[in-house]
């Protein structure tokens, strides 16, 4: 099986159940990728260490540990520092996008997004074949 056909594993760290559902369904339908769900930053960090996903979708605004703190912990942990992280956020002015990129995210996807083209967006950002 060549790498283009390998099923990707995406970790979504987001506290909103509706976002969890649309991401899981949309990515599953469009790309057939596996989507793991974490509802908090801490849970996401643990899952990332244990499962080594191909990419992480990370909500910026979460109660407790927010996306920026979660990203910082992922980037300083040798087990998770190489996993590409894409922020999901409703707040995405150009200045904020640049600030987020300086923190180490690969890109920013703005909410609301089209769940049926989300996998294509992720693939394009990361240079993956769909």
The 8 nearest C-alpha neighbors of each residue, nearest first, counted from 0:
[[1, 4, 2, 5, 3, 6, 7, 128],
 [0, 2, 3, 4, 5, 6, 128, 127],
 [1, 3, 5, 4, 0, 6, 128, 127],
 [4, 2, 128, 1, 5, 129, 127, 0],
 [5, 3, 2, 1, 6, 0, 129, 128],
 [6, 4, 2, 3, 7, 1, 0, 32],
 [5, 7, 32, 4, 8, 31, 33, 3],
 [8, 6, 32, 53, 5, 33, 9, 52],
 [7, 9, 33, 52, 53, 32, 34, 6],
 [10, 8, 34, 54, 52, 55, 53, 33],
 [9, 11, 55, 35, 34, 36, 52, 56],
 [12, 10, 56, 36, 55, 57, 13, 35],
 [11, 13, 37, 57, 43, 38, 58, 36],
 [14, 12, 58, 38, 15, 11, 57, 37],
 [13, 15, 38, 39, 61, 16, 12, 37],
 [16, 14, 18, 17, 13, 19, 38, 61],
 [15, 17, 19, 18, 20, 14, 13, 38],
 [18, 16, 20, 19, 15, 21, 22, 14],
 [17, 19, 21, 20, 16, 15, 22, 13],
 [20, 18, 16, 17, 22, 21, 23, 15],
 [19, 21, 17, 23, 18, 22, 24, 16],
 [22, 20, 24, 18, 23, 25, 19, 114],
 [23, 21, 25, 19, 20, 24, 26, 114],
 [22, 24, 20, 21, 26, 34, 25, 27],
 [23, 25, 27, 21, 22, 26, 28, 20],
 [26, 24, 114, 115, 22, 28, 27, 21],
 [27, 25, 29, 118, 30, 28, 23, 24],
 [26, 28, 31, 24, 32, 25, 30, 29],
 [29, 27, 25, 26, 31, 30, 24, 115],
 [30, 28, 26, 27, 25, 31, 115, 118],
 [29, 31, 32, 26, 27, 28, 118, 129],
 [30, 32, 27, 28, 29, 26, 33, 6],
 [33, 31, 7, 27, 30, 6, 8, 26],
 [32, 34, 8, 9, 7, 35, 27, 31],
 [35, 33, 9, 23, 10, 8, 32, 36],
 [34, 36, 10, 11, 9, 33, 37, 8],
 [37, 35, 11, 10, 12, 34, 38, 19],
 [36, 38, 12, 43, 42, 39, 11, 13],
 [37, 39, 14, 13, 12, 36, 42, 40],
 [40, 38, 42, 41, 37, 14, 43, 12],
 [39, 41, 43, 69, 64, 42, 44, 65],
 [40, 42, 44, 43, 39, 45, 64, 69],
 [43, 41, 45, 39, 40, 44, 37, 46],
 [44, 42, 37, 40, 46, 41, 45, 12],
 [43, 45, 47, 41, 46, 42, 40, 48],
 [46, 44, 42, 48, 43, 47, 49, 41],
 [45, 47, 43, 49, 48, 44, 50, 42],
 [48, 46, 44, 51, 50, 45, 49, 43],
 [49, 47, 45, 46, 51, 50, 78, 79],
 [48, 50, 46, 47, 51, 45, 44, 52],
 [49, 51, 47, 52, 46, 48, 45, 8],
 [50, 52, 47, 48, 49, 53, 79, 82],
 [53, 51, 8, 54, 9, 50, 10, 47],
 [52, 54, 8, 9, 7, 82, 51, 55],
 [55, 53, 83, 9, 52, 82, 84, 10],
 [54, 56, 10, 84, 9, 11, 57, 85],
 [57, 55, 11, 85, 86, 84, 10, 12],
 [58, 56, 86, 12, 87, 11, 55, 85],
 [57, 59, 87, 13, 66, 60, 86, 88],
 [58, 60, 66, 88, 65, 61, 57, 67],
 [61, 59, 65, 58, 66, 62, 88, 13],
 [62, 60, 65, 14, 59, 63, 64, 66],
 [63, 61, 64, 65, 60, 39, 14, 40],
 [64, 62, 65, 61, 39, 40, 41, 60],
 [63, 65, 40, 68, 62, 69, 61, 66],
 [66, 64, 61, 68, 67, 60, 59, 63],
 [65, 67, 59, 69, 68, 58, 70, 57],
 [66, 68, 70, 69, 65, 71, 59, 102],
 [69, 67, 71, 70, 65, 66, 64, 72],
 [68, 70, 66, 72, 40, 67, 71, 65],
 [71, 69, 73, 67, 72, 68, 66, 74],
 [70, 72, 68, 74, 69, 73, 67, 75],
 [71, 73, 69, 75, 70, 74, 76, 68],
 [74, 72, 70, 79, 76, 71, 80, 75],
 [75, 73, 80, 71, 72, 76, 70, 79],
 [76, 74, 72, 73, 80, 71, 77, 79],
 [75, 77, 73, 78, 79, 74, 80, 72],
 [76, 78, 80, 79, 75, 74, 81, 73],
 [79, 77, 76, 48, 80, 81, 51, 73],
 [80, 78, 73, 76, 81, 77, 82, 48],
 [79, 81, 74, 77, 76, 73, 82, 78],
 [82, 80, 79, 83, 74, 78, 77, 73],
 [81, 83, 79, 80, 54, 84, 53, 55],
 [84, 82, 54, 105, 55, 81, 85, 104],
 [83, 85, 55, 104, 105, 54, 56, 82],
 [86, 84, 56, 106, 104, 107, 105, 57],
 [85, 87, 107, 57, 58, 56, 108, 88],
 [88, 86, 58, 108, 57, 109, 107, 59],
 [89, 87, 109, 90, 110, 59, 58, 86],
 [88, 90, 110, 109, 91, 111, 87, 59],
 [91, 89, 88, 92, 109, 95, 110, 59],
 [90, 92, 95, 96, 89, 93, 109, 88],
 [91, 93, 95, 94, 96, 90, 97, 89],
 [92, 94, 96, 95, 97, 91, 98, 90],
 [95, 93, 97, 96, 92, 98, 91, 99],
 [94, 96, 98, 92, 97, 93, 91, 99],
 [97, 95, 93, 99, 98, 94, 91, 100],
 [98, 96, 100, 94, 95, 99, 101, 93],
 [97, 99, 95, 101, 96, 100, 94, 102],
 [98, 100, 96, 102, 101, 97, 95, 104],
 [101, 99, 104, 97, 103, 102, 98, 96],
 [100, 102, 98, 99, 103, 97, 104, 96],
 [103, 101, 99, 100, 104, 98, 71, 70],
 [102, 104, 100, 101, 105, 99, 74, 84],
 [105, 103, 100, 84, 106, 85, 102, 99],
 [104, 106, 85, 84, 83, 100, 103, 107],
 [107, 105, 85, 104, 100, 86, 108, 124],
 [106, 108, 86, 85, 87, 109, 96, 88],
 [109, 107, 87, 86, 88, 110, 106, 85],
 [108, 110, 88, 89, 87, 111, 112, 107],
 [111, 109, 89, 112, 88, 87, 108, 90],
 [110, 112, 109, 89, 113, 88, 108, 114],
 [113, 111, 110, 114, 109, 117, 108, 116],
 [112, 114, 115, 116, 117, 111, 25, 110],
 [115, 113, 25, 117, 116, 22, 21, 112],
 [114, 116, 25, 113, 117, 29, 26, 118],
 [117, 115, 119, 114, 118, 113, 120, 29],
 [116, 118, 120, 114, 119, 115, 113, 121],
 [117, 119, 121, 26, 120, 116, 122, 30],
 [120, 118, 122, 116, 117, 121, 123, 129],
 [119, 121, 117, 123, 118, 122, 124, 116],
 [120, 122, 118, 124, 123, 119, 125, 117],
 [123, 121, 127, 119, 125, 120, 124, 126],
 [122, 124, 126, 120, 121, 125, 119, 127],
 [125, 123, 121, 122, 126, 120, 106, 105],
 [126, 124, 122, 123, 127, 121, 105, 83],
 [125, 127, 123, 122, 124, 128, 121, 129],
 [128, 126, 122, 125, 123, 129, 3, 124],
 [127, 129, 3, 122, 126, 123, 4, 2],
 [128, 127, 30, 122, 119, 3, 118, 4]]
